[in-house]
Amino acid sequence: MRLTPEQIEETKAAVARHGGNKAAIARDLGLTRSTVANRLERVLAASSAANSNEKPRVRVPYLRAVETPPVLKEEAEAIRVCVIGDLHVAPGQDLSRLKWIARHIGETQPDHIVQIGDWASFDSVSTHDPIGSVKAKSRPSLRHDMECLRESLKLFDSELGPSTIPRIITLGNHEDRVRRYQDLRSELEDSLWIDVLQDFAQFRWKTYDFGKVTFIGGVGFVHVPLNVIGKPHSSPNIMGNNLAHDLIKGHSHRATYQTFAKIGEGQGVTLIDVGTSLPHGHVEPYAKLSQTSWWYGVHDVIIRNGRIDDFARVSMKTLQERYA
């Protein structure tokens, strides 16, 4: 069936508004994507036929540019990423949530798994409490912290089973505690930090240094971006103003979604903070008296065309109800 002139103009106007996004054109016109694709072929054919029958104007001494519809780009395939927030595993802590998260990943089968850092607390090497203080004496030993790390990694791995989904961890400031502790003790000769990295590698986690941004499909992942003097950025607005790409981070334990306007084709960038994957309602001792607004769970993120296309928050309560 031939398109009416009104349908042709209607289709051209939708293409001008949405470029090559067939899904957006379909929504605009209230049609299916297959119908839109068929229409676009007919519009292109009609334009080509009209141009081929066009007679030259003898009195015009210059060539006229011929208008053609924009090239239609197919949407890129979606990349699905399950992002696990700060876990902060520690000796004596209930690690059941690692089973629930692994079961969720086994059911949803994302393309990538990203743990955003601070897998373990490593309070044994914290520098916040003075040596000899009551708090310092009550800290776990380094041996117990290392055993807890291995136990949690093994628990997650065994629950997920023989999965080939790539695993990434963007190391956090709590893992970096071990490196800084080692740097002050030359007799350790890198052995302690290597032990931590080997523990992750044993369970097929690819590690990225604290503060280093790694990319999946054009979207950045990092525990927390560092400022010009190598310290964690504390202001989301400053981060957003400096960003040149979408970014997913952790560290604050709050689940936030922000967009920042930019000049260019994308017209903006998105910043997502994935909160924490601690047990629901658990607040670390240092934040007991503060207004935390912490959020507990994981994020299922969809990446398409170099941008965060969509995401869903799955709370720790929901994970427990589904998988405990």
GUZALUM-198692 format. One record per residue (C-alpha): residue number from 1; y, z, x. Coordinates in steps of 0.1 Angstrom, whole numbers, plus 5000, padded with zeros to 4 digits. Layout:
N
PT; num; yy; zz; xx
PT; NUM; Y; Z; X
...
***
This chain:
324
PT; num; yy; zz; xx
PT; 1; 5000; 5000; 5000
PT; 2; 5034; 4990; 5014
PT; 3; 5061; 5017; 5019
PT; 4; 5092; 5015; 4998
PT; 5; 5125; 5013; 5015
PT; 6; 5132; 5049; 5004
PT; 7; 5099; 5061; 5019
PT; 8; 5108; 5043; 5052
PT; 9; 5142; 5059; 5054
PT; 10; 5128; 5093; 5044
PT; 11; 5102; 5091; 5072
PT; 12; 5128; 5080; 5098
PT; 13; 5150; 5109; 5089
PT; 14; 5121; 5134; 5093
PT; 15; 5113; 5119; 5127
PT; 16; 5149; 5123; 5138
PT; 17; 5149; 5159; 5127
PT; 18; 5116; 5169; 5143
PT; 19; 5109; 5144; 5171
PT; 20; 5072; 5138; 5177
PT; 21; 5060; 5170; 5160
PT; 22; 5036; 5156; 5133
PT; 23; 5029; 5190; 5119
PT; 24; 5066; 5197; 5113
PT; 25; 5072; 5162; 5098
PT; 26; 5042; 5168; 5075
PT; 27; 5056; 5201; 5063
PT; 28; 5091; 5186; 5058
PT; 29; 5077; 5157; 5037
PT; 30; 5051; 5178; 5019
PT; 31; 5023; 5154; 5032
PT; 32; 4991; 5158; 5052
PT; 33; 4991; 5151; 5089
PT; 34; 4968; 5121; 5084
PT; 35; 4992; 5107; 5058
PT; 36; 5021; 5112; 5081
PT; 37; 5003; 5095; 5110
PT; 38; 4996; 5065; 5087
PT; 39; 5032; 5064; 5076
PT; 40; 5045; 5064; 5111
PT; 41; 5023; 5035; 5121
PT; 42; 5037; 5015; 5091
PT; 43; 5073; 5024; 5099
PT; 44; 5068; 5013; 5135
PT; 45; 5051; 4981; 5123
PT; 46; 5079; 4974; 5098
PT; 47; 5106; 4980; 5125
PT; 48; 5088; 4956; 5149
PT; 49; 5085; 4930; 5122
PT; 50; 5121; 4933; 5114
PT; 51; 5131; 4930; 5150
PT; 52; 5109; 4900; 5156
PT; 53; 5125; 4881; 5127
PT; 54; 5161; 4889; 5138
PT; 55; 5181; 4858; 5146
PT; 56; 5205; 4859; 5176
PT; 57; 5242; 4860; 5167
PT; 58; 5258; 4830; 5184
PT; 59; 5293; 4843; 5185
PT; 60; 5284; 4877; 5202
PT; 61; 5286; 4873; 5240
PT; 62; 5266; 4904; 5248
PT; 63; 5231; 4918; 5241
PT; 64; 5227; 4945; 5215
PT; 65; 5204; 4975; 5220
PT; 66; 5176; 4976; 5194
PT; 67; 5171; 5010; 5178
PT; 68; 5134; 5022; 5178
PT; 69; 5120; 5054; 5165
PT; 70; 5114; 5081; 5192
PT; 71; 5081; 5081; 5210
PT; 72; 5058; 5105; 5191
PT; 73; 5042; 5132; 5213
PT; 74; 5008; 5146; 5204
PT; 75; 5008; 5184; 5203
PT; 76; 4991; 5200; 5233
PT; 77; 4959; 5219; 5228
PT; 78; 4964; 5256; 5221
PT; 79; 4955; 5281; 5249
PT; 80; 4944; 5315; 5235
PT; 81; 4949; 5346; 5256
PT; 82; 4939; 5382; 5248
PT; 83; 4964; 5405; 5265
PT; 84; 4953; 5441; 5272
PT; 85; 4982; 5466; 5277
PT; 86; 4985; 5495; 5301
PT; 87; 4951; 5513; 5299
PT; 88; 4959; 5543; 5322
PT; 89; 4923; 5554; 5325
PT; 90; 4918; 5588; 5341
PT; 91; 4890; 5613; 5347
PT; 92; 4880; 5632; 5316
PT; 93; 4895; 5606; 5293
PT; 94; 4875; 5590; 5263
PT; 95; 4869; 5554; 5274
PT; 96; 4855; 5542; 5241
PT; 97; 4885; 5519; 5235
PT; 98; 4872; 5497; 5264
PT; 99; 4841; 5490; 5243
PT; 100; 4862; 5481; 5212
PT; 101; 4884; 5458; 5232
PT; 102; 4854; 5441; 5248
PT; 103; 4837; 5436; 5214
PT; 104; 4870; 5421; 5200
PT; 105; 4871; 5397; 5229
PT; 106; 4834; 5389; 5224
PT; 107; 4841; 5381; 5188
PT; 108; 4873; 5361; 5191
PT; 109; 4863; 5343; 5224
PT; 110; 4898; 5336; 5239
PT; 111; 4903; 5312; 5267
PT; 112; 4917; 5339; 5291
PT; 113; 4918; 5377; 5293
PT; 114; 4949; 5393; 5309
PT; 115; 4951; 5430; 5316
PT; 116; 4988; 5436; 5322
PT; 117; 4984; 5462; 5349
PT; 118; 4982; 5500; 5351
PT; 119; 4944; 5499; 5344
PT; 120; 4941; 5533; 5360
PT; 121; 4967; 5561; 5363
PT; 122; 4958; 5572; 5399
PT; 123; 4975; 5606; 5394
PT; 124; 4958; 5618; 5425
PT; 125; 4982; 5599; 5447
PT; 126; 5013; 5604; 5425
PT; 127; 5045; 5613; 5444
PT; 128; 5063; 5627; 5414
PT; 129; 5050; 5663; 5418
PT; 130; 5058; 5682; 5450
PT; 131; 5029; 5691; 5472
PT; 132; 5017; 5727; 5465
PT; 133; 5032; 5727; 5430
PT; 134; 5011; 5738; 5400
PT; 135; 5011; 5702; 5387
PT; 136; 5001; 5688; 5421
PT; 137; 4971; 5713; 5423
PT; 138; 4959; 5703; 5388
PT; 139; 4957; 5666; 5396
PT; 140; 4923; 5649; 5399
PT; 141; 4910; 5641; 5434
PT; 142; 4913; 5606; 5447
PT; 143; 4875; 5603; 5447
PT; 144; 4874; 5611; 5409
PT; 145; 4901; 5586; 5402
PT; 146; 4882; 5559; 5421
PT; 147; 4850; 5568; 5402
PT; 148; 4868; 5566; 5369
PT; 149; 4882; 5531; 5378
PT; 150; 4846; 5519; 5386
PT; 151; 4832; 5535; 5355
PT; 152; 4858; 5519; 5332
PT; 153; 4853; 5484; 5348
PT; 154; 4816; 5487; 5345
PT; 155; 4818; 5498; 5308
PT; 156; 4840; 5469; 5298
PT; 157; 4819; 5444; 5317
PT; 158; 4786; 5456; 5303
PT; 159; 4800; 5456; 5267
PT; 160; 4814; 5421; 5270
PT; 161; 4781; 5408; 5285
PT; 162; 4775; 5375; 5304
PT; 163; 4809; 5360; 5295
PT; 164; 4826; 5333; 5316
PT; 165; 4861; 5339; 5302
PT; 166; 4885; 5341; 5332
PT; 167; 4898; 5376; 5338
PT; 168; 4932; 5383; 5353
PT; 169; 4950; 5416; 5361
PT; 170; 4986; 5417; 5371
PT; 171; 4985; 5450; 5390
PT; 172; 5009; 5477; 5379
PT; 173; 5030; 5504; 5395
PT; 174; 5001; 5529; 5391
PT; 175; 4977; 5507; 5412
PT; 176; 5006; 5503; 5436
PT; 177; 5005; 5541; 5441
PT; 178; 4973; 5536; 5461
PT; 179; 4989; 5510; 5484
PT; 180; 5020; 5532; 5490
PT; 181; 4998; 5563; 5496
PT; 182; 4978; 5543; 5522
PT; 183; 5010; 5529; 5539
PT; 184; 5020; 5565; 5547
PT; 185; 4986; 5572; 5564
PT; 186; 4979; 5548; 5593
PT; 187; 4944; 5563; 5598
PT; 188; 4933; 5547; 5565
PT; 189; 4938; 5512; 5580
PT; 190; 4939; 5493; 5547
PT; 191; 4904; 5506; 5537
PT; 192; 4916; 5524; 5506
PT; 193; 4936; 5495; 5491
PT; 194; 4908; 5471; 5499
PT; 195; 4884; 5493; 5480
PT; 196; 4906; 5491; 5449
PT; 197; 4908; 5452; 5451
PT; 198; 4870; 5450; 5457
PT; 199; 4863; 5471; 5427
PT; 200; 4882; 5446; 5405
PT; 201; 4866; 5416; 5422
PT; 202; 4831; 5430; 5417
PT; 203; 4837; 5427; 5380
PT; 204; 4853; 5392; 5383
PT; 205; 4889; 5403; 5378
PT; 206; 4914; 5381; 5397
PT; 207; 4942; 5404; 5409
PT; 208; 4979; 5396; 5413
PT; 209; 5002; 5419; 5433
PT; 210; 5025; 5443; 5415
PT; 211; 5056; 5424; 5405
PT; 212; 5041; 5389; 5410
PT; 213; 5044; 5366; 5380
PT; 214; 5013; 5344; 5373
PT; 215; 5013; 5316; 5348
PT; 216; 4989; 5303; 5321
PT; 217; 5000; 5271; 5304
PT; 218; 5036; 5276; 5316
PT; 219; 5040; 5311; 5303
PT; 220; 5045; 5339; 5328
PT; 221; 5025; 5372; 5329
PT; 222; 5035; 5403; 5350
PT; 223; 5033; 5440; 5347
PT; 224; 5071; 5443; 5351
PT; 225; 5095; 5418; 5368
PT; 226; 5113; 5432; 5398
PT; 227; 5150; 5430; 5404
PT; 228; 5169; 5418; 5435
PT; 229; 5161; 5450; 5454
PT; 230; 5124; 5451; 5445
PT; 231; 5126; 5477; 5418
PT; 232; 5113; 5472; 5382
PT; 233; 5138; 5457; 5357
PT; 234; 5147; 5484; 5332
PT; 235; 5168; 5463; 5308
PT; 236; 5152; 5436; 5285
PT; 237; 5186; 5420; 5281
PT; 238; 5190; 5415; 5319
PT; 239; 5154; 5402; 5320
PT; 240; 5161; 5377; 5292
PT; 241; 5193; 5365; 5308
PT; 242; 5175; 5358; 5340
PT; 243; 5144; 5342; 5325
PT; 244; 5137; 5305; 5328
PT; 245; 5104; 5306; 5309
PT; 246; 5085; 5327; 5283
PT; 247; 5072; 5359; 5297
PT; 248; 5047; 5386; 5287
PT; 249; 5049; 5420; 5303
PT; 250; 5038; 5456; 5300
PT; 251; 5051; 5489; 5316
PT; 252; 5073; 5502; 5288
PT; 253; 5044; 5509; 5264
PT; 254; 5065; 5496; 5236
PT; 255; 5056; 5465; 5216
PT; 256; 5087; 5443; 5214
PT; 257; 5094; 5406; 5207
PT; 258; 5128; 5391; 5218
PT; 259; 5142; 5357; 5221
PT; 260; 5171; 5346; 5243
PT; 261; 5192; 5315; 5237
PT; 262; 5192; 5290; 5266
PT; 263; 5208; 5256; 5272
PT; 264; 5181; 5229; 5273
PT; 265; 5153; 5213; 5254
PT; 266; 5136; 5245; 5246
PT; 267; 5169; 5262; 5235
PT; 268; 5156; 5296; 5244
PT; 269; 5129; 5318; 5260
PT; 270; 5107; 5345; 5245
PT; 271; 5100; 5379; 5261
PT; 272; 5070; 5400; 5247
PT; 273; 5062; 5435; 5258
PT; 274; 5025; 5442; 5248
PT; 275; 5028; 5480; 5245
PT; 276; 4998; 5501; 5257
PT; 277; 4961; 5502; 5253
PT; 278; 4958; 5539; 5256
PT; 279; 4940; 5558; 5228
PT; 280; 4961; 5558; 5196
PT; 281; 4987; 5585; 5197
PT; 282; 4981; 5595; 5233
PT; 283; 5013; 5602; 5253
PT; 284; 5012; 5607; 5290
PT; 285; 5024; 5642; 5302
PT; 286; 5056; 5629; 5317
PT; 287; 5067; 5615; 5283
PT; 288; 5057; 5644; 5261
PT; 289; 5092; 5653; 5251
PT; 290; 5108; 5619; 5250
PT; 291; 5112; 5594; 5221
PT; 292; 5084; 5571; 5231
PT; 293; 5079; 5546; 5202
PT; 294; 5048; 5536; 5220
PT; 295; 5025; 5511; 5204
PT; 296; 4987; 5511; 5209
PT; 297; 4964; 5480; 5208
PT; 298; 4960; 5444; 5222
PT; 299; 4978; 5411; 5217
PT; 300; 4962; 5378; 5208
PT; 301; 4986; 5351; 5221
PT; 302; 4986; 5314; 5215
PT; 303; 5003; 5292; 5241
PT; 304; 5012; 5256; 5234
PT; 305; 5034; 5230; 5252
PT; 306; 5044; 5256; 5278
PT; 307; 5057; 5281; 5252
PT; 308; 5044; 5311; 5233
PT; 309; 5035; 5294; 5200
PT; 310; 5023; 5324; 5181
PT; 311; 5008; 5359; 5186
PT; 312; 4991; 5387; 5167
PT; 313; 4990; 5424; 5174
PT; 314; 4957; 5441; 5169
PT; 315; 4962; 5479; 5168
PT; 316; 4939; 5504; 5184
PT; 317; 4933; 5518; 5149
PT; 318; 4921; 5484; 5137
PT; 319; 4899; 5480; 5168
PT; 320; 4883; 5513; 5162
PT; 321; 4877; 5506; 5125
PT; 322; 4861; 5472; 5133
PT; 323; 4841; 5480; 5164
PT; 324; 4835; 5517; 5168
***
